Amino acid sequence: MARSLAICGATATGKTSLSLLFAEALDGEIIGCDSMQIYRGMDIGTAKPTLAERARVPHHLIDIKEPTESYSVSEYKADAEAAMLDIESRGKTPVFCGGTGLYLDAVIYDNKYSGEGGGGEVRDGLLKFAEENGALALHARLAEIDPVSAEAIHPNNVRRVARAIEIFEKTGRRKSEWDAESRTGERRPMTVLGLRFEDRELHREAIMKRCHEMIEAGIAEEAAKLYESGALADGMPASRAIAYKELVPYLRGEESLREAEMRLYYATCRYAKRQATWFYKKDYITWLSVDGVYKGTESMEALFQRALSAGKTDL
Protein backbone atom coordinates (compact mmCIF):
# COMPACT_ATOMS: atom_id res chain seq x y z
CA MET A 1 0.00 0.00 0.00
CA ALA A 2 1.19 3.48 -0.75
CA ARG A 3 2.16 5.54 2.25
CA SER A 4 -0.40 8.14 1.30
CA LEU A 5 -3.05 9.12 -1.23
CA ALA A 6 -4.20 12.41 -2.71
CA ILE A 7 -7.44 13.35 -4.46
CA CYS A 8 -7.02 16.54 -6.47
CA GLY A 9 -8.60 18.45 -9.33
CA ALA A 10 -10.54 21.60 -10.08
CA THR A 11 -13.51 22.83 -8.08
CA ALA A 12 -16.86 21.01 -8.31
CA THR A 13 -15.42 17.67 -9.46
CA GLY A 14 -16.45 15.57 -6.44
CA LYS A 15 -13.14 15.40 -4.54
CA THR A 16 -14.73 15.42 -1.08
CA SER A 17 -17.10 12.52 -1.79
CA LEU A 18 -14.37 10.33 -3.25
CA SER A 19 -11.90 11.13 -0.46
CA LEU A 20 -14.44 10.02 2.14
CA LEU A 21 -14.89 6.66 0.41
CA PHE A 22 -11.14 6.14 0.22
CA ALA A 23 -10.55 7.16 3.83
CA GLU A 24 -13.24 4.75 5.03
CA ALA A 25 -11.95 1.90 2.87
CA LEU A 26 -8.28 2.39 3.79
CA ASP A 27 -8.82 3.19 7.48
CA GLY A 28 -7.55 6.63 6.73
CA GLU A 29 -7.86 10.23 7.85
CA ILE A 30 -8.23 13.23 5.55
CA ILE A 31 -5.74 16.09 5.37
CA GLY A 32 -7.18 19.23 3.81
CA CYS A 33 -5.26 20.55 0.82
CA ASP A 34 -7.20 23.78 0.30
CA SER A 35 -5.79 27.24 0.98
CA MET A 36 -9.16 28.66 2.03
CA GLN A 37 -10.72 25.79 3.99
CA ILE A 38 -8.10 26.44 6.67
CA TYR A 39 -10.07 29.56 7.67
CA ARG A 40 -12.86 29.53 10.25
CA GLY A 41 -16.19 31.03 9.26
CA MET A 42 -15.63 30.38 5.56
CA ASP A 43 -17.72 27.25 5.18
CA ILE A 44 -20.23 27.64 2.36
CA GLY A 45 -18.00 29.56 -0.01
CA THR A 46 -15.11 27.11 0.26
CA ALA A 47 -17.36 24.01 -0.02
CA LYS A 48 -15.85 22.85 3.26
CA PRO A 49 -16.69 19.29 4.35
CA THR A 50 -19.85 19.39 6.47
CA LEU A 51 -19.90 18.49 10.15
CA ALA A 52 -21.58 15.21 9.21
CA GLU A 53 -18.80 14.42 6.72
CA ARG A 54 -16.16 15.29 9.30
CA ALA A 55 -17.91 12.99 11.76
CA ARG A 56 -17.54 10.09 9.30
CA VAL A 57 -13.76 10.51 8.99
CA PRO A 58 -11.28 12.59 11.03
CA HIS A 59 -10.11 15.70 9.15
CA HIS A 60 -6.94 17.73 9.59
CA LEU A 61 -5.90 21.27 8.55
CA ILE A 62 -9.45 22.62 8.35
CA ASP A 63 -10.56 25.57 10.51
CA ILE A 64 -7.08 26.21 11.87
CA LYS A 65 -6.82 29.96 11.19
CA GLU A 66 -8.87 33.15 11.44
CA PRO A 67 -9.72 34.83 8.10
CA THR A 68 -7.39 37.71 8.95
CA GLU A 69 -4.35 35.50 9.60
CA SER A 70 -1.76 34.79 6.92
CA TYR A 71 -0.62 31.25 6.18
CA SER A 72 2.28 30.37 3.88
CA VAL A 73 3.03 27.33 1.76
CA SER A 74 6.00 26.54 4.00
CA GLU A 75 3.69 26.58 7.03
CA TYR A 76 1.28 24.26 5.27
CA LYS A 77 4.11 21.88 4.36
CA ALA A 78 5.23 21.67 7.98
CA ASP A 79 1.68 21.21 9.29
CA ALA A 80 0.78 18.63 6.63
CA GLU A 81 3.90 16.57 7.26
CA ALA A 82 3.21 16.65 11.00
CA ALA A 83 -0.34 15.45 10.34
CA MET A 84 0.97 12.66 8.10
CA LEU A 85 3.37 11.45 10.78
CA ASP A 86 0.60 11.52 13.37
CA ILE A 87 -1.79 9.56 11.16
CA GLU A 88 0.83 7.01 10.11
CA SER A 89 2.00 6.54 13.72
CA ARG A 90 -1.49 5.24 14.49
CA GLY A 91 -1.38 2.78 11.60
CA LYS A 92 -3.76 4.77 9.43
CA THR A 93 -3.52 6.12 5.88
CA PRO A 94 -3.20 9.87 5.12
CA VAL A 95 -5.65 10.94 2.40
CA PHE A 96 -5.07 14.43 1.02
CA CYS A 97 -8.05 16.18 -0.53
CA GLY A 98 -8.20 19.60 -2.15
CA GLY A 99 -7.59 21.79 -5.15
CA THR A 100 -4.63 23.93 -4.08
CA GLY A 101 -1.84 22.78 -6.35
CA LEU A 102 0.94 24.62 -4.53
CA TYR A 103 0.05 22.83 -1.31
CA LEU A 104 0.07 19.43 -2.98
CA ASP A 105 3.41 20.10 -4.67
CA ALA A 106 4.87 21.17 -1.33
CA VAL A 107 4.00 17.79 0.15
CA ILE A 108 4.87 15.61 -2.84
CA TYR A 109 8.32 17.11 -3.31
CA ASP A 110 11.00 17.68 -0.68
CA ASN A 111 10.98 21.33 -1.59
CA LYS A 112 12.79 24.11 0.20
CA TYR A 113 11.09 27.37 1.11
CA SER A 114 12.21 30.67 2.49
CA GLY A 115 11.95 29.41 6.07
CA GLU A 116 10.36 32.69 7.12
CA GLY A 117 6.74 32.97 8.06
CA GLY A 118 4.68 35.72 6.46
CA GLY A 119 3.07 38.69 8.13
CA GLY A 120 4.23 40.92 10.94
CA GLU A 121 5.63 44.43 10.81
CA VAL A 122 7.43 44.00 7.50
CA ARG A 123 4.32 42.80 5.68
CA ASP A 124 2.14 45.44 7.33
CA GLY A 125 4.56 48.15 6.30
CA LEU A 126 4.60 47.00 2.69
CA LEU A 127 0.82 46.81 2.49
CA LYS A 128 0.56 50.30 4.00
CA PHE A 129 3.07 51.55 1.41
CA ALA A 130 0.90 50.11 -1.36
CA GLU A 131 -2.21 51.69 0.12
CA GLU A 132 -0.57 55.11 0.27
CA ASN A 133 1.44 55.00 -2.97
CA GLY A 134 -0.38 52.52 -5.16
CA ALA A 135 0.14 48.94 -6.29
CA LEU A 136 2.44 49.97 -9.16
CA ALA A 137 4.81 51.71 -6.75
CA LEU A 138 5.09 48.57 -4.64
CA HIS A 139 5.63 46.45 -7.75
CA ALA A 140 8.41 48.82 -8.84
CA ARG A 141 10.19 48.13 -5.53
CA LEU A 142 10.02 44.41 -6.26
CA ALA A 143 11.34 44.92 -9.79
CA GLU A 144 14.43 46.63 -8.37
CA ILE A 145 15.37 43.71 -6.11
CA ASP A 146 13.90 40.70 -7.94
CA PRO A 147 13.10 41.31 -11.63
CA VAL A 148 12.28 37.63 -12.24
CA SER A 149 9.57 37.57 -9.57
CA ALA A 150 8.28 40.97 -10.68
CA GLU A 151 7.81 39.60 -14.18
CA ALA A 152 5.84 36.63 -12.84
CA ILE A 153 3.58 38.51 -10.39
CA HIS A 154 0.90 40.92 -11.62
CA PRO A 155 1.14 44.39 -10.02
CA ASN A 156 -2.48 44.17 -8.86
CA ASN A 157 -1.70 41.10 -6.75
CA VAL A 158 -0.51 43.31 -3.92
CA ARG A 159 -0.33 40.51 -1.39
CA ARG A 160 2.02 38.36 -3.50
CA VAL A 161 4.15 41.36 -4.42
CA ALA A 162 4.47 42.25 -0.75
CA ARG A 163 5.32 38.67 0.15
CA ALA A 164 8.10 38.57 -2.46
CA ILE A 165 9.65 41.77 -1.09
CA GLU A 166 9.20 40.49 2.45
CA ILE A 167 11.14 37.30 1.65
CA PHE A 168 14.07 39.35 0.38
CA GLU A 169 14.04 41.69 3.36
CA LYS A 170 13.87 38.84 5.87
CA THR A 171 16.26 36.36 4.24
CA GLY A 172 18.53 38.46 2.05
CA ARG A 173 17.67 36.21 -0.90
CA ARG A 174 15.27 36.74 -3.77
CA LYS A 175 11.99 34.85 -3.97
CA SER A 176 12.99 33.66 -7.45
CA GLU A 177 16.08 32.01 -5.94
CA TRP A 178 13.98 30.18 -3.35
CA ASP A 179 11.55 29.14 -6.09
CA ALA A 180 14.36 27.65 -8.17
CA GLU A 181 15.56 25.61 -5.19
CA SER A 182 12.03 24.51 -4.34
CA ARG A 183 11.86 22.62 -7.64
CA THR A 184 14.90 20.44 -6.93
CA GLY A 185 13.37 18.24 -4.19
CA GLU A 186 12.92 14.50 -4.48
CA ARG A 187 9.41 13.13 -4.94
CA ARG A 188 7.54 11.52 -2.05
CA PRO A 189 5.90 8.12 -2.75
CA MET A 190 2.22 8.93 -3.11
CA THR A 191 -0.73 7.84 -5.23
CA VAL A 192 -2.34 10.94 -6.73
CA LEU A 193 -5.75 10.67 -8.40
CA GLY A 194 -7.12 13.65 -10.30
CA LEU A 195 -10.81 14.20 -11.03
CA ARG A 196 -11.85 16.07 -14.15
CA PHE A 197 -14.70 16.60 -16.59
CA GLU A 198 -13.90 15.57 -20.14
CA ASP A 199 -16.96 17.54 -21.28
CA ARG A 200 -16.27 21.15 -20.32
CA GLU A 201 -19.93 22.08 -20.67
CA LEU A 202 -20.79 19.53 -17.99
CA HIS A 203 -18.20 21.10 -15.73
CA ARG A 204 -19.74 24.53 -16.26
CA GLU A 205 -23.15 23.06 -15.42
CA ALA A 206 -21.70 21.56 -12.23
CA ILE A 207 -20.22 24.93 -11.28
CA MET A 208 -23.52 26.70 -11.91
CA LYS A 209 -25.30 24.10 -9.76
CA ARG A 210 -22.79 24.62 -6.96
CA CYS A 211 -23.10 28.40 -7.13
CA HIS A 212 -26.89 28.17 -6.90
CA GLU A 213 -26.61 25.79 -3.95
CA MET A 214 -24.27 28.25 -2.22
CA ILE A 215 -26.78 31.06 -2.69
CA GLU A 216 -29.55 28.85 -1.30
CA ALA A 217 -27.35 27.80 1.64
CA GLY A 218 -26.72 31.42 2.69
CA ILE A 219 -23.40 32.43 1.15
CA ALA A 220 -24.58 36.07 1.16
CA GLU A 221 -24.99 36.01 4.94
CA GLU A 222 -21.60 34.35 5.38
CA ALA A 223 -19.99 36.95 3.12
CA ALA A 224 -21.72 39.74 5.03
CA LYS A 225 -20.13 38.63 8.31
CA LEU A 226 -16.69 38.59 6.72
CA TYR A 227 -17.29 41.95 5.06
CA GLU A 228 -18.44 43.60 8.27
CA SER A 229 -15.46 42.20 10.18
CA GLY A 230 -13.03 43.67 7.66
CA ALA A 231 -11.81 40.24 6.58
CA LEU A 232 -12.56 41.03 2.90
CA ALA A 233 -10.46 44.20 2.83
CA ASP A 234 -7.69 44.33 0.23
CA GLY A 235 -4.64 42.38 1.34
CA MET A 236 -6.54 40.15 3.76
CA PRO A 237 -6.23 36.38 3.15
CA ALA A 238 -10.01 35.95 2.86
CA SER A 239 -10.16 38.54 0.08
CA ARG A 240 -8.45 36.03 -2.24
CA ALA A 241 -11.20 33.43 -1.84
CA ILE A 242 -13.65 32.94 -4.67
CA ALA A 243 -17.30 33.37 -3.53
CA TYR A 244 -16.89 36.19 -1.05
CA LYS A 245 -15.54 39.26 -2.82
CA GLU A 246 -17.98 38.50 -5.65
CA LEU A 247 -20.82 39.19 -3.19
CA VAL A 248 -19.51 42.60 -2.10
CA PRO A 249 -21.41 44.62 -4.78
CA TYR A 250 -24.62 42.89 -3.64
CA LEU A 251 -23.84 43.62 0.02
CA ARG A 252 -23.36 47.29 -0.91
CA GLY A 253 -26.73 47.35 -2.63
CA GLU A 254 -25.15 47.87 -6.04
CA GLU A 255 -26.59 44.77 -7.72
CA SER A 256 -29.17 42.02 -7.24
CA LEU A 257 -28.53 38.64 -5.70
CA ARG A 258 -29.04 37.06 -9.12
CA GLU A 259 -26.35 39.32 -10.58
CA ALA A 260 -24.07 38.35 -7.70
CA GLU A 261 -24.74 34.67 -8.42
CA MET A 262 -23.68 35.13 -12.04
CA ARG A 263 -20.60 37.07 -10.95
CA LEU A 264 -19.78 34.15 -8.67
CA TYR A 265 -20.34 31.67 -11.49
CA TYR A 266 -18.00 33.40 -13.94
CA ALA A 267 -15.30 33.87 -11.29
CA THR A 268 -15.52 30.20 -10.33
CA CYS A 269 -15.25 29.11 -13.97
CA ARG A 270 -12.09 31.18 -14.38
CA TYR A 271 -10.68 29.74 -11.17
CA ALA A 272 -11.48 26.18 -12.23
CA LYS A 273 -9.68 26.78 -15.52
CA ARG A 274 -6.57 27.97 -13.67
CA GLN A 275 -6.70 24.92 -11.41
CA ALA A 276 -7.05 22.59 -14.38
CA THR A 277 -4.16 24.23 -16.20
CA TRP A 278 -1.94 23.74 -13.14
CA PHE A 279 -2.86 20.11 -12.54
CA TYR A 280 -2.78 19.02 -16.18
CA LYS A 281 0.94 19.82 -16.28
CA LYS A 282 1.71 17.36 -13.46
CA ASP A 283 2.97 13.96 -14.51
CA TYR A 284 2.32 12.43 -11.10
CA ILE A 285 -1.49 12.48 -11.49
CA THR A 286 -3.64 9.57 -12.69
CA TRP A 287 -6.78 11.12 -14.18
CA LEU A 288 -10.37 9.93 -13.78
CA SER A 289 -13.37 11.31 -15.64
CA VAL A 290 -16.38 12.32 -13.53
CA ASP A 291 -18.75 12.96 -16.44
CA GLY A 292 -20.74 9.81 -15.70
CA VAL A 293 -21.16 10.66 -12.03
CA TYR A 294 -22.54 14.08 -12.87
CA LYS A 295 -24.88 12.71 -15.55
CA GLY A 296 -26.10 9.97 -13.20
CA THR A 297 -24.85 7.09 -15.35
CA GLU A 298 -22.17 6.15 -12.81
CA SER A 299 -22.39 6.15 -9.01
CA MET A 300 -19.71 7.61 -6.78
CA GLU A 301 -19.14 4.08 -5.47
CA ALA A 302 -18.51 2.88 -9.05
CA LEU A 303 -16.06 5.74 -9.54
CA PHE A 304 -14.35 4.62 -6.34
CA GLN A 305 -13.92 1.10 -7.72
CA ARG A 306 -12.59 2.54 -10.96
CA ALA A 307 -10.19 4.70 -8.96
CA LEU A 308 -8.97 1.63 -7.06
CA SER A 309 -8.25 -0.07 -10.36
CA ALA A 310 -6.48 2.99 -11.74
CA GLY A 311 -4.21 3.13 -8.70
CA LYS A 312 -3.82 -0.63 -8.28
CA THR A 313 -0.04 -0.52 -8.57
CA ASP A 314 0.19 1.65 -5.46
CA LEU A 315 -2.91 0.99 -3.38
ChimeraX attribute file (.defattr): number of C-alpha atoms within 10 A of each C-alpha:
attribute: neighborCount
match mode: 1-to-1
recipient: residues
	/A:1	12
	/A:2	14
	/A:3	16
	/A:4	20
	/A:5	27
	/A:6	25
	/A:7	25
	/A:8	31
	/A:9	28
	/A:10	27
	/A:11	25
	/A:12	23
	/A:13	24
	/A:14	19
	/A:15	22
	/A:16	21
	/A:17	15
	/A:18	18
	/A:19	25
	/A:20	22
	/A:21	18
	/A:22	22
	/A:23	21
	/A:24	14
	/A:25	11
	/A:26	16
	/A:27	14
	/A:28	26
	/A:29	26
	/A:30	29
	/A:31	25
	/A:32	28
	/A:33	27
	/A:34	23
	/A:35	24
	/A:36	25
	/A:37	25
	/A:38	23
	/A:39	24
	/A:40	14
	/A:41	17
	/A:42	24
	/A:43	19
	/A:44	23
	/A:45	24
	/A:46	21
	/A:47	16
	/A:48	21
	/A:49	18
	/A:50	12
	/A:51	8
	/A:52	8
	/A:53	14
	/A:54	16
	/A:55	10
	/A:56	14
	/A:57	17
	/A:58	14
	/A:59	21
	/A:60	22
	/A:61	19
	/A:62	21
	/A:63	18
	/A:64	13
	/A:65	16
	/A:66	16
	/A:67	24
	/A:68	19
	/A:69	14
	/A:70	17
	/A:71	20
	/A:72	16
	/A:73	19
	/A:74	20
	/A:75	16
	/A:76	22
	/A:77	23
	/A:78	13
	/A:79	14
	/A:80	23
	/A:81	15
	/A:82	12
	/A:83	19
	/A:84	23
	/A:85	14
	/A:86	13
	/A:87	20
	/A:88	16
	/A:89	10
	/A:90	9
	/A:91	11
	/A:92	18
	/A:93	25
	/A:94	29
	/A:95	29
	/A:96	29
	/A:97	26
	/A:98	24
	/A:99	26
	/A:100	20
	/A:101	19
	/A:102	17
	/A:103	21
	/A:104	24
	/A:105	18
	/A:106	23
	/A:107	22
	/A:108	20
	/A:109	17
	/A:110	16
	/A:111	20
	/A:112	17
	/A:113	22
	/A:114	20
	/A:115	13
	/A:116	13
	/A:117	17
	/A:118	22
	/A:119	16
	/A:120	10
	/A:121	10
	/A:122	17
	/A:123	19
	/A:124	14
	/A:125	14
	/A:126	19
	/A:127	22
	/A:128	14
	/A:129	15
	/A:130	20
	/A:131	15
	/A:132	11
	/A:133	11
	/A:134	15
	/A:135	20
	/A:136	15
	/A:137	15
	/A:138	23
	/A:139	26
	/A:140	15
	/A:141	15
	/A:142	25
	/A:143	16
	/A:144	10
	/A:145	17
	/A:146	19
	/A:147	15
	/A:148	14
	/A:149	21
	/A:150	22
	/A:151	12
	/A:152	10
	/A:153	15
	/A:154	14
	/A:155	19
	/A:156	13
	/A:157	14
	/A:158	22
	/A:159	19
	/A:160	17
	/A:161	27
	/A:162	26
	/A:163	21
	/A:164	24
	/A:165	27
	/A:166	26
	/A:167	23
	/A:168	19
	/A:169	13
	/A:170	15
	/A:171	12
	/A:172	10
	/A:173	16
	/A:174	22
	/A:175	23
	/A:176	18
	/A:177	15
	/A:178	17
	/A:179	15
	/A:180	12
	/A:181	14
	/A:182	17
	/A:183	15
	/A:184	12
	/A:185	13
	/A:186	10
	/A:187	14
	/A:188	13
	/A:189	13
	/A:190	20
	/A:191	23
	/A:192	22
	/A:193	22
	/A:194	23
	/A:195	24
	/A:196	24
	/A:197	23
	/A:198	13
	/A:199	11
	/A:200	12
	/A:201	10
	/A:202	16
	/A:203	22
	/A:204	18
	/A:205	14
	/A:206	19
	/A:207	21
	/A:208	20
	/A:209	13
	/A:210	18
	/A:211	24
	/A:212	17
	/A:213	13
	/A:214	20
	/A:215	19
	/A:216	10
	/A:217	13
	/A:218	13
	/A:219	22
	/A:220	24
	/A:221	14
	/A:222	18
	/A:223	24
	/A:224	19
	/A:225	14
	/A:226	21
	/A:227	19
	/A:228	11
	/A:229	12
	/A:230	15
	/A:231	19
	/A:232	23
	/A:233	16
	/A:234	16
	/A:235	22
	/A:236	16
	/A:237	20
	/A:238	25
	/A:239	20
	/A:240	17
	/A:241	17
	/A:242	18
	/A:243	28
	/A:244	23
	/A:245	22
	/A:246	23
	/A:247	25
	/A:248	18
	/A:249	15
	/A:250	18
	/A:251	19
	/A:252	9
	/A:253	9
	/A:254	11
	/A:255	13
	/A:256	12
	/A:257	16
	/A:258	12
	/A:259	15
	/A:260	21
	/A:261	22
	/A:262	15
	/A:263	17
	/A:264	24
	/A:265	23
	/A:266	16
	/A:267	15
	/A:268	23
	/A:269	17
	/A:270	12
	/A:271	15
	/A:272	21
	/A:273	15
	/A:274	12
	/A:275	18
	/A:276	21
	/A:277	12
	/A:278	16
	/A:279	22
	/A:280	14
	/A:281	9
	/A:282	11
	/A:283	8
	/A:284	15
	/A:285	19
	/A:286	16
	/A:287	19
	/A:288	18
	/A:289	17
	/A:290	22
	/A:291	19
	/A:292	16
	/A:293	17
	/A:294	18
	/A:295	11
	/A:296	9
	/A:297	9
	/A:298	13
	/A:299	14
	/A:300	17
	/A:301	13
	/A:302	13
	/A:303	17
	/A:304	18
	/A:305	14
	/A:306	14
	/A:307	21
	/A:308	15
	/A:309	12
	/A:310	16
	/A:311	16
	/A:312	12
	/A:313	10
	/A:314	16
	/A:315	16
